[in-house]
Amino acid sequence: MEYRFEITKKSAKTKARVGKLHTPHGVINTPAFLPIGTQGTVKAMTMRDIDEIGAEILLCNTYHLFLRPGHELIREAGGLHKFINWDKPILTDSGGFQVFSLSQMRKVTDEGVEFTSHVDGSKHFLSPEKVLEIQTAFGSDIMMPLDECVGYPCKKKEAEEAVKRTTRWAKRSKSEILNTKSETISKSQIQNSKLFGIVQGSTYKDLRKRSAEEIAALDFPGYAIGGLSVGEPQAEMFEMLDVVTDILPEKAPRHLMGVGYASDILGAVKLGADLFDCVIPTRLARHGSFLTYEGKISIRLNKFEKDFTPIDPDCDCYACRNFTRAYIRHLFWAREITAMHLLTVHNLRFYMRMMAKVRADI
């Protein structure tokens, strides 16, 4: 299947749009939420569960899979789709966010990032070219280039340097993709993968504008907006997103990275974002919370001890169709992992239903 993005409906009141992102492994209806399969699995879930909740794409983590089990092993297994037994699209991030979060364990230069593995203390170096080599071994449908993500708050000079480096690395990544003489990536290897560009700039409007213009000029088939949802107020995130989506090409999909609270997603959709990913639904489940349109609720509460109703009477997930709040509360307090599994099933299905409603409303 040929890679392409088509917009099927636009809102008359906002920048929201409904689309279809066609990839070699299937079609993604946008706006869409991507469950995060950091290590090649969504925590507490099987691939059968992920398929049943209606997920159309997974996000897997380049940094973690590079360290363990390694991209060469995954290549030998036939690629990431075969290795994890998932036949739908996969987006892999660059690993840059994880590396830059290791502030005491890495060194950044224009050539790339040297870092110490959190797994075994070994030393590694990631360059823009190496990151693409790793993701090519995975056989990802969508790849992200190495970029520099800064924290919040940060000084403007630091944010500006990150923008410059992100643009330089984006140019090197694009060159690596186009260079038929590349030693690490051949045309045949990358024909089914698409490289997105990433916009940085922290919460400085002029830097966001500059980054969006520089990355858009490189003509990627899709774009990601990084460096948001890192602690800044929601209003600032929306302000930055508004600036960026006015500049990025309308014909390409836009992925707002790491954003997952319902109010953030709903607001970002109105500003023209198409794809979202976050650990929130799975993390909340592991801590005993389930999601509803009224917000998150803890299954641990005493009032659920004899509550023989579903987690959410309006939900069609496996957990809600078959089990009660009282039973799942009992499992949680008994420290049975089934509780985390059932809550995760519900929370991820909640997100799938929410995104379907968003598309219908648009």
Helices and strands as residue ranges (DSSP letters): E 4-10, E 17-23, E 26-30, E 32-34, E 36-37, H 47-52, E 58-60, H 62-67, H 71-76, H 80-84, E 90-92, H 96-101, E 106-109, E 112-116, E 123-126, H 128-138, E 142-143, H 156-178, H 187-190, E 194-195, E 197-199, H 205-216, E 223-225, H 234-247, E 254-256, H 262-270, E 275-277, H 280-286, E 289-292, E 295-298, G 302-304, H 318-322, H 325-333, H 337-361
